[in-house]
Amino acid sequence: MCLRTGFLGRALCAGLFLFPVLLAGRGMRGGDIAFDMDVARFRAGEGWTYLEIYFSVPRNAVTHIPADSGFLARLETEIRIMRRDSVLMHKQDILVDPVDDLSELDAVSDLYNVFPFYLKPGEYDIRFHVTDVNSGKSGWIERPAAVAGFQDDALRLSDIQLATQIRPDTTRNIYYKNGYAVIPNAGALYGLELPVLYYYAEIYGLSPLVPEGDSTYSVSAFVQDLNGNVVKAEPIRKKNRMGTSLVEVGRIHVAGLTSGAYRLSLNVEDGGASTVVSSDKPFAVYRRADYLSREDAPGPAVTSLASEFDGMAEEDLDAHFAYCDYIATQREKRDYKRLDENGKRDFLKKFWANRDENSMTVENETKLAYFARINQSNQRFGSITREGWKTDPGRIFILHGEPEEIERFSGDMGRRYYEIWHYYRLEGNVIFVFVDIQGYGRLQLVHSTHSRETRDFEWRRWIY
């Protein structure tokens, strides 16, 4: 059973179905339980295609009944892969969702799962059925799936798989792909609660390296609206070809886009063969404030943050500002210490208002994204003795986000474990080197080429 913070139910109530491009191709659906399903196709080799089907359903759409300890929901899933009305493949599973108290369901979250299939090229139909075991309610989706082959000698891109999170991983669970845990976003919906769009794709058929030939390839990612206008574009990334098949992982902050349907496009150019291949994927952005009338909409960010800070005691205000240590200036830190409780409250309102990228919206996107990274840092880098946001990797992640590439070097033969994080778009390409100096799994920053970090060009002495 898997959980993810979500907001699909609230978005649907607000009129998400105004986004027809997003729903096009999602097939027919019906029943009492609304859920989302999507697919992604990847090359499997020897003429096979790896088809991944993933789905999500709002947690509070499933009935939780009293159990020995708390409450329990059971959701039965069933998938049939059809061809000419014949069932080729059939998979069933049950997701079990225990909660201590029903109030936990007030915070909307999703149940989700992934189902792998291996298919030969052809035309198929997918029939996905879910049943709430406790209530008997059910829902279904039927959609076609065209499975194309991947030629070994041609430059190709897999489908783009949208995700709520992509992180380095070696556990090889059902979300594992080529060194990453890819948590899929079946609804393809983003916004203030999911401000960062993560994407995963695989590149096939890059030209082999030849002496004195071009050894690079370039990747560009951009977002278009329904009219084809580019509304967000990432800098072109030029990389060295390390093989003929490679993985492309990236992220784009989309919470600043207004509610609507968009399309993510990914272009890859092979410098060795001067060939280009493209792939795209529709998604949607939903922000509640975009649907409020002018009369109902709150004012700028200072006003919208008032209720949050007005209800805080001084110790809570201090705890909040402690999290801001990485972005507050020295002057701001000195000024804050001199203030009384009411002064600190006003200070924090102005502190975040000054950093709000879009003061016309109800939410402060900058603040939401910052604390989302703090939460992710605690999950990824925390330990029993130290919160993740206070670690060196946590600090760099909070300030700069997910690195474009992470090199990991195992600790053996008298060498300590270490990682090199690459940010190709930051200051023209910078690195951060972390070493497990004490051998207890705590990575410490020993060198960086970033202008505001300590440099130690003899950093390799730390790994022995």
Backbone torsions as a table, in degrees:
resi	resn	phi	psi	omega
1	MET	NA	133.7	-177.0
2	CYS	-128.1	144.6	-179.7
3	LEU	-124.3	149.8	175.3
4	ARG	-150.7	137.4	174.6
5	THR	-59.2	133.1	-176.5
6	GLY	-144.1	170.1	178.1
7	PHE	-147.5	24.4	-177.7
8	LEU	-59.7	-45.5	-176.6
9	GLY	-58.8	-45.8	-179.6
10	ARG	-66.6	-36.5	179.4
11	ALA	-66.6	-40.5	179.4
12	LEU	-63.1	-40.8	178.8
13	CYS	-62.6	-29.6	-177.7
14	ALA	-85.4	-5.0	175.7
15	GLY	107.8	37.6	178.6
16	LEU	-61.8	-25.5	-178.3
17	PHE	-69.4	5.1	168.5
18	LEU	-73.6	-6.9	-177.4
19	PHE	-101.3	76.1	-174.4
20	PRO	-67.4	-29.8	-178.1
21	VAL	-65.0	-37.2	179.6
22	LEU	-63.5	-40.0	-174.4
23	LEU	-86.2	-12.7	179.1
24	ALA	-61.9	132.8	179.2
25	GLY	84.4	-2.3	179.2
26	ARG	-82.0	-4.2	174.5
27	GLY	86.6	-174.0	177.5
28	MET	-86.7	152.0	179.3
29	ARG	-146.8	159.5	179.6
30	GLY	-169.9	-177.0	180.0
31	GLY	98.2	-176.3	-175.8
32	ASP	-91.2	-16.7	-177.9
33	ILE	-109.4	118.2	176.7
34	ALA	-87.4	127.1	177.9
35	PHE	-145.8	171.9	-178.8
36	ASP	-119.0	148.2	177.4
37	MET	-142.5	142.6	175.1
38	ASP	-146.5	170.8	-178.3
39	VAL	-136.0	157.8	172.8
40	ALA	-143.1	141.4	-176.2
41	ARG	-117.2	134.2	-178.6
42	PHE	-134.9	157.0	178.7
43	ARG	-74.0	134.6	178.9
44	ALA	-112.0	-13.5	-179.9
45	GLY	94.9	154.8	177.7
46	GLU	54.5	37.6	175.4
47	GLY	83.8	0.8	-179.5
48	TRP	-97.5	153.2	174.1
49	THR	-119.5	135.1	176.9
50	TYR	-90.4	114.1	179.8
51	LEU	-104.2	121.3	178.7
52	GLU	-109.2	123.3	177.1
53	ILE	-107.8	128.1	-179.5
54	TYR	-134.0	149.7	-175.9
55	PHE	-142.7	163.5	173.5
56	SER	-147.9	147.8	178.8
57	VAL	-139.1	137.3	177.4
58	PRO	-56.9	133.3	-176.5
59	ARG	-60.9	-37.0	-178.1
60	ASN	-80.4	3.8	174.8
61	ALA	-88.0	-6.9	-178.4
62	VAL	-108.4	140.1	-174.5
63	THR	-78.9	126.2	175.4
64	HIS	-104.9	126.1	-178.5
65	ILE	-117.2	158.3	-179.6
66	PRO	-56.5	140.1	177.7
67	ALA	-131.9	-175.7	-179.5
68	ASP	-56.4	-36.6	179.1
69	SER	-135.4	99.6	179.5
70	GLY	84.0	-134.9	-176.3
71	PHE	-134.2	156.0	-174.0
72	LEU	-140.9	136.1	172.8
73	ALA	-118.4	148.7	178.4
74	ARG	-133.6	122.9	-179.4
75	LEU	-118.5	118.9	179.0
76	GLU	-92.7	129.3	178.8
77	THR	-115.7	143.6	-179.9
78	GLU	-143.2	128.0	179.7
79	ILE	-123.3	134.0	173.0
80	ARG	-122.7	129.8	171.8
81	ILE	-97.7	117.2	-172.5
82	MET	-110.4	150.8	171.0
83	ARG	-147.4	116.6	-177.0
84	ARG	52.0	48.7	176.9
85	ASP	67.1	9.1	176.1
86	SER	-105.1	139.1	178.9
87	VAL	-82.8	114.3	178.4
88	LEU	-89.0	-39.2	-178.0
89	MET	-142.1	150.2	-175.0
90	HIS	-147.1	126.0	178.4
91	LYS	-133.5	139.6	176.4
92	GLN	-128.1	150.1	178.3
93	ASP	-156.6	162.6	175.9
94	ILE	-130.5	125.9	173.6
95	LEU	-95.4	129.8	179.3
96	VAL	-111.0	127.3	-175.9
97	ASP	-123.8	98.1	177.2
98	PRO	-88.6	142.4	174.0
99	VAL	-135.8	148.6	177.4
100	ASP	-76.8	-36.0	-176.7
101	ASP	-145.5	144.3	-178.3
102	LEU	-65.8	-18.6	177.5
103	SER	-64.5	-20.3	177.2
104	GLU	-62.7	-22.7	-177.6
105	LEU	-81.7	-7.3	178.6
106	ASP	-66.3	-36.8	174.8
107	ALA	-80.1	109.5	-172.1
108	VAL	-63.1	130.6	175.7
109	SER	-145.8	169.0	-173.7
110	ASP	-116.9	149.1	161.8
111	LEU	-95.2	139.1	-179.1
112	TYR	-151.4	160.5	-178.8
113	ASN	-160.1	167.4	-177.4
114	VAL	-129.2	139.9	179.8
115	PHE	-129.4	120.9	-179.0
116	PRO	-94.8	143.7	175.1
117	PHE	-139.9	149.3	174.5
118	TYR	-116.5	122.6	-173.5
119	LEU	-133.6	152.5	169.8
120	LYS	-82.3	155.2	178.8
121	PRO	-55.2	139.8	-179.7
122	GLY	162.4	-178.4	179.0
123	GLU	-101.0	127.2	-177.4
124	TYR	-131.5	167.8	170.8
125	ASP	-124.9	141.1	178.0
126	ILE	-110.8	127.9	175.7
127	ARG	-118.9	111.3	-175.3
128	PHE	-113.8	125.0	-176.5
129	HIS	-129.2	133.8	175.7
130	VAL	-122.2	144.4	179.3
131	THR	-134.7	127.8	172.8
132	ASP	-79.4	107.8	-173.7
133	VAL	-61.1	-35.8	-175.3
134	ASN	-75.2	-35.8	-176.3
135	SER	-104.5	-19.2	-176.5
136	GLY	84.5	-5.6	178.3
137	LYS	-70.1	154.8	-176.9
138	SER	-147.6	168.9	175.1
139	GLY	-150.6	158.6	-178.2
140	TRP	-148.2	153.7	174.0
141	ILE	-135.8	135.1	172.6
142	GLU	-126.1	131.7	179.2
143	ARG	-152.1	150.5	176.3
144	PRO	-76.4	156.9	176.7
145	ALA	-140.3	110.2	175.9
146	ALA	-89.1	116.2	-178.6
147	VAL	-102.3	109.9	-179.6
148	ALA	-94.5	155.0	175.6
149	GLY	-84.7	162.8	177.9
150	PHE	-118.4	111.4	179.6
151	GLN	-70.9	137.0	-177.2
152	ASP	-68.4	-27.2	-173.1
153	ASP	-104.2	14.2	-178.6
154	ALA	-123.0	142.8	177.3
155	LEU	-70.2	121.2	-177.7
156	ARG	-139.6	156.4	172.8
157	LEU	-117.6	141.8	171.4
158	SER	-71.7	178.7	168.6
159	ASP	-62.3	152.6	171.8
160	ILE	-85.1	123.2	177.0
161	GLN	-100.3	118.1	177.7
162	LEU	-81.0	146.8	-174.5
163	ALA	-141.9	156.6	172.4
164	THR	-85.8	-22.7	178.2
165	GLN	-161.5	141.7	171.5
166	ILE	-132.8	127.0	-178.7
167	ARG	-141.1	152.4	176.0
168	PRO	-59.8	140.9	-175.5
169	ASP	-159.0	146.3	178.0
170	THR	-128.1	10.2	-175.5
171	THR	-76.4	-17.4	178.2
172	ARG	56.9	46.2	172.8
173	ASN	-87.0	-168.2	-173.9
174	ILE	-68.5	-14.6	179.6
175	TYR	-96.8	2.4	-175.3
176	TYR	-77.8	133.2	173.1
177	LYS	-145.4	111.9	170.9
178	ASN	48.1	49.8	176.2
179	GLY	89.3	4.1	-179.4
180	TYR	-128.7	148.0	166.9
181	ALA	-96.1	115.2	-176.8
182	VAL	-107.1	108.2	-179.7
183	ILE	-92.6	104.0	-169.2
184	PRO	-71.9	154.0	175.8
185	ASN	-113.6	92.4	-174.7
186	ALA	-65.6	-29.4	-179.5
187	GLY	-82.8	-11.7	-179.6
188	ALA	52.9	36.1	-176.1
189	LEU	-116.0	132.9	179.9
190	TYR	-133.5	169.4	-179.5
191	GLY	169.6	-152.2	-176.1
192	LEU	-68.9	-26.3	178.1
193	GLU	-87.2	-21.6	171.7
194	LEU	-129.4	77.6	-170.5
195	PRO	-76.7	-18.4	-174.7
196	VAL	-112.8	123.5	174.7
197	LEU	-89.3	116.0	174.8
198	TYR	-97.9	146.1	177.9
199	TYR	-140.1	150.4	-180.0
200	TYR	-132.3	135.3	175.9
201	ALA	-150.0	159.6	177.8
202	GLU	-119.9	138.1	-178.7
203	ILE	-106.6	129.3	-179.3
204	TYR	-122.1	152.9	170.8
205	GLY	75.9	24.7	173.0
206	LEU	-65.1	148.5	-177.1
207	SER	-70.0	143.8	178.3
208	PRO	-69.0	155.8	179.4
209	LEU	-71.1	140.0	176.1
210	VAL	-130.1	149.9	-179.5
211	PRO	-56.7	133.7	177.6
212	GLU	62.4	13.1	176.9
213	GLY	-95.1	170.7	177.3
214	ASP	-67.9	124.5	-175.3
215	SER	-107.9	20.4	-174.0
216	THR	-116.6	165.2	166.8
217	TYR	-142.1	156.9	-176.3
218	SER	-123.8	144.6	179.6
219	VAL	-127.7	131.8	174.7
220	SER	-128.2	140.2	178.7
221	ALA	-129.6	134.9	179.5
222	PHE	-151.0	160.3	-177.8
223	VAL	-115.7	133.7	178.3
224	GLN	-118.8	148.3	173.0
225	ASP	-86.8	-173.3	-175.8
226	LEU	-66.3	-21.5	179.7
227	ASN	-90.6	4.0	179.9
228	GLY	84.0	7.0	178.4
229	ASN	-79.8	134.5	176.7
230	VAL	-76.8	116.3	-177.0
231	VAL	-104.6	-13.2	177.8
232	LYS	-159.1	132.7	-179.1
233	ALA	-139.3	137.5	176.2
234	GLU	-91.5	148.6	176.6
235	PRO	-59.5	144.6	177.8
236	ILE	-64.5	130.1	-179.5
237	ARG	-104.7	121.6	178.8
238	LYS	-103.7	125.3	-174.7
239	LYS	-130.4	163.0	174.7
240	ASN	-84.4	137.2	176.5
241	ARG	-74.7	114.3	178.9
242	MET	-98.5	1.5	-179.8
243	GLY	177.8	178.6	179.6
244	THR	-87.9	-14.9	175.7
245	SER	-128.9	126.5	-175.4
246	LEU	-137.8	164.7	-180.0
247	VAL	-105.8	139.7	175.4
248	GLU	-120.6	118.5	180.0
249	VAL	-123.5	135.7	-179.8
250	GLY	-155.6	179.4	179.6
251	ARG	-150.6	149.1	177.9
252	ILE	-138.1	130.5	177.7
253	HIS	-80.7	115.6	-173.0
254	VAL	-116.2	1.5	-177.2
255	ALA	-65.6	-20.3	178.5
256	GLY	-77.1	-10.6	177.9
257	LEU	-78.6	145.8	177.3
258	THR	-73.2	159.4	-178.4
259	SER	-57.5	135.3	179.6
260	GLY	159.0	-176.6	-179.5
261	ALA	-97.8	141.2	-178.1
262	TYR	-139.5	174.1	178.4
263	ARG	-138.0	125.2	175.0
264	LEU	-89.5	126.8	178.4
265	SER	-116.1	140.9	179.7
266	LEU	-127.4	123.5	179.0
267	ASN	-117.0	136.6	178.1
268	VAL	-126.2	128.3	177.3
269	GLU	-117.2	125.7	177.9
270	ASP	-88.2	110.1	-178.1
271	GLY	-66.2	-25.6	-178.4
272	GLY	-76.8	-26.5	-177.4
273	ALA	-119.8	-2.6	-179.2
274	SER	55.6	39.9	177.2
275	THR	-114.3	153.1	-177.0
276	VAL	-129.7	142.0	175.5
277	VAL	-136.5	148.4	-176.6
278	SER	-133.5	156.7	173.4
279	SER	-149.8	152.1	178.2
280	ASP	-141.8	165.7	-176.4
281	LYS	-151.2	126.9	177.6
282	PRO	-77.2	149.2	173.7
283	PHE	-152.6	172.9	-179.1
284	ALA	-133.5	153.3	174.0
285	VAL	-117.9	132.2	176.1
286	TYR	-127.1	125.4	174.9
287	ARG	-131.3	120.2	-174.7
288	ARG	-55.1	-38.3	-175.9
289	ALA	-61.0	-26.9	-179.2
290	ASP	-68.6	-15.9	-178.2
291	TYR	-103.3	-2.0	177.7
292	LEU	-79.9	143.9	175.4
293	SER	-73.1	163.5	179.0
294	ARG	-59.5	-35.1	-178.4
295	GLU	-69.9	-35.3	-176.3
296	ASP	-89.1	-20.7	-172.8
297	ALA	-69.9	133.6	174.9
298	PRO	-63.6	169.3	-179.3
299	GLY	-79.5	-157.3	-179.3
300	PRO	-61.7	178.5	-171.8
301	ALA	-60.0	-32.6	-179.2
302	VAL	-59.6	-40.8	180.0
303	THR	-71.0	-42.4	-176.1
304	SER	-68.3	-23.0	178.3
305	LEU	-89.5	-4.7	-173.1
306	ALA	-61.0	-47.4	-175.6
307	SER	-63.5	-34.5	-179.6
308	GLU	-63.9	-52.0	-174.7
309	PHE	-81.9	-26.9	179.3
310	ASP	-64.8	-25.9	-179.2
311	GLY	-91.7	5.2	-176.0
312	MET	-94.8	138.5	169.0
313	ALA	-75.7	167.1	-175.5
314	GLU	-62.0	-37.7	-179.9
315	GLU	-66.3	-30.9	176.8
316	ASP	-72.9	-37.3	175.6
317	LEU	-62.0	-42.7	179.2
318	ASP	-64.2	-40.4	179.4
319	ALA	-64.5	-39.0	178.2
320	HIS	-63.3	-46.1	-177.3
321	PHE	-68.8	-27.0	176.6
322	ALA	-60.4	-36.4	177.4
323	TYR	-65.8	-22.0	-176.6
324	CYS	-86.9	8.1	-173.9
325	ASP	-57.0	-33.0	-175.6
326	TYR	-75.7	-20.6	-176.2
327	ILE	-116.8	-11.4	178.6
328	ALA	-77.6	141.9	176.8
329	THR	-77.4	164.3	177.8
330	GLN	-61.5	-37.4	178.9
331	ARG	-65.4	-42.0	178.6
332	GLU	-62.7	-38.6	178.7
333	LYS	-65.2	-40.9	178.2
334	ARG	-66.9	-43.1	-179.4
335	ASP	-63.4	-40.5	-177.9
336	TYR	-62.1	-41.0	-177.1
337	LYS	-62.7	-26.4	-176.4
338	ARG	-84.1	-8.3	-171.2
339	LEU	-89.8	152.8	170.7
340	ASP	-85.1	-174.6	-173.6
341	GLU	-60.4	-48.3	-179.9
342	ASN	-64.8	-36.7	178.0
343	GLY	-64.4	-39.0	178.6
344	LYS	-65.7	-36.0	179.7
345	ARG	-64.2	-48.2	178.4
346	ASP	-65.0	-36.8	179.9
347	PHE	-59.7	-46.6	-176.6
348	LEU	-66.0	-35.6	176.8
349	LYS	-61.0	-45.8	-179.1
350	LYS	-72.4	-34.3	179.5
351	PHE	-55.9	-47.6	-178.1
352	TRP	-81.2	-30.5	176.8
353	ALA	-63.5	-36.7	179.2
354	ASN	-68.8	-18.9	-178.2
355	ARG	-106.4	4.6	-178.5
356	ASP	-74.1	121.9	-178.1
357	GLU	-72.2	-23.9	-178.6
358	ASN	-143.8	94.0	-176.4
359	SER	-72.4	-7.1	-179.4
360	MET	-84.1	-9.5	179.3
361	THR	-97.7	159.5	-179.4
362	VAL	-67.6	-43.6	-176.4
363	GLU	-87.4	153.0	173.8
364	ASN	-96.3	98.6	-174.3
365	GLU	-61.5	-36.4	-179.4
366	THR	-63.1	-44.7	-179.7
367	LYS	-65.2	-44.0	179.6
368	LEU	-61.4	-44.6	-179.4
369	ALA	-65.4	-38.5	-178.9
370	TYR	-63.3	-47.7	-178.4
371	PHE	-74.8	-24.6	173.0
372	ALA	-64.0	-39.0	177.8
373	ARG	-69.3	-34.3	175.7
374	ILE	-62.2	-45.3	178.8
375	ASN	-62.1	-42.9	178.5
376	GLN	-64.5	-37.8	179.0
377	SER	-63.9	-40.6	178.5
378	ASN	-63.8	-37.3	179.7
379	GLN	-71.8	-38.4	-171.9
380	ARG	-89.6	-34.5	-171.3
381	PHE	-117.9	-1.0	-176.5
382	GLY	-77.4	160.8	176.7
383	SER	-142.8	-179.6	-179.7
384	ILE	-62.8	-33.5	-174.0
385	THR	-98.5	-10.7	-173.8
386	ARG	-150.7	130.1	176.1
387	GLU	-67.9	144.3	-175.3
388	GLY	-61.4	-34.2	-176.6
389	TRP	-71.1	-16.9	179.8
390	LYS	-90.4	-4.8	179.3
391	THR	-83.7	163.8	177.3
392	ASP	-62.3	-47.5	177.2
393	PRO	-62.0	-36.4	178.4
394	GLY	-62.9	-42.6	179.7
395	ARG	-62.6	-45.6	-178.9
396	ILE	-66.0	-39.7	178.7
397	PHE	-62.9	-42.1	-179.4
398	ILE	-64.6	-42.4	-176.9
399	LEU	-74.2	-37.1	-169.9
400	HIS	-123.0	-5.2	179.1
401	GLY	81.0	-165.5	-178.0
402	GLU	-69.8	130.1	176.0
403	PRO	-67.1	153.6	177.7
404	GLU	-68.9	-28.0	-178.5
405	GLU	-153.4	143.1	175.7
406	ILE	-126.6	123.3	172.7
407	GLU	-98.7	130.0	-179.4
408	ARG	-117.7	134.1	-178.0
409	PHE	-125.1	119.0	-174.6
410	SER	-67.6	151.4	177.5
411	GLY	-90.9	104.6	177.7
412	ASP	-155.4	170.3	179.1
413	MET	51.9	42.6	177.9
414	GLY	78.1	9.2	-178.2
415	ARG	-109.0	139.0	178.3
416	ARG	-79.7	152.3	176.9
417	TYR	-67.5	139.7	176.2
418	TYR	-151.8	160.6	179.6
419	GLU	-131.4	147.1	173.6
420	ILE	-121.6	118.0	178.6
421	TRP	-96.2	131.3	179.5
422	HIS	-110.6	128.4	171.5
423	TYR	-118.9	95.9	-174.0
424	TYR	-70.9	-24.9	-176.8
425	ARG	-94.9	-1.9	-175.2
426	LEU	-99.2	116.2	179.0
427	GLU	51.9	36.6	177.6
428	GLY	73.0	26.5	176.3
429	ASN	100.1	102.8	177.4
430	VAL	-125.5	161.3	177.6
431	ILE	-127.3	155.4	171.9
432	PHE	-129.6	126.5	-178.4
433	VAL	-108.3	121.8	179.4
434	PHE	-114.7	135.8	-179.6
435	VAL	-127.7	138.7	173.1
436	ASP	-82.9	78.8	-170.8
437	ILE	-64.3	-42.3	-174.9
438	GLN	-87.7	-9.9	177.9
439	GLY	79.2	17.0	-178.9
440	TYR	-111.3	16.5	178.5
441	GLY	85.7	7.4	179.0
442	ARG	-98.0	109.9	-179.1
443	LEU	-81.9	132.8	178.5
444	GLN	-120.4	140.3	179.2
445	LEU	-75.2	122.1	-179.2
446	VAL	-114.3	-15.8	-178.2
447	HIS	-164.2	144.5	173.6
448	SER	-154.3	149.9	174.1
449	THR	-94.3	5.9	176.6
450	HIS	-69.4	143.7	-173.4
451	SER	-64.8	-23.0	-176.9
452	ARG	-106.3	11.4	-180.0
453	GLU	-116.1	161.0	-179.5
454	THR	-72.3	134.5	177.8
455	ARG	-105.0	139.5	175.1
456	ASP	-143.4	94.1	-175.2
457	PHE	-71.8	-5.3	173.1
458	GLU	-106.0	33.4	-174.3
459	TRP	-63.1	-22.1	-177.6
460	ARG	-63.8	-17.0	176.8
461	ARG	-64.3	-21.7	-178.9
462	TRP	-76.6	-15.7	-174.7
463	ILE	-93.2	-2.1	179.1
464	TYR	-121.6	NA	NA
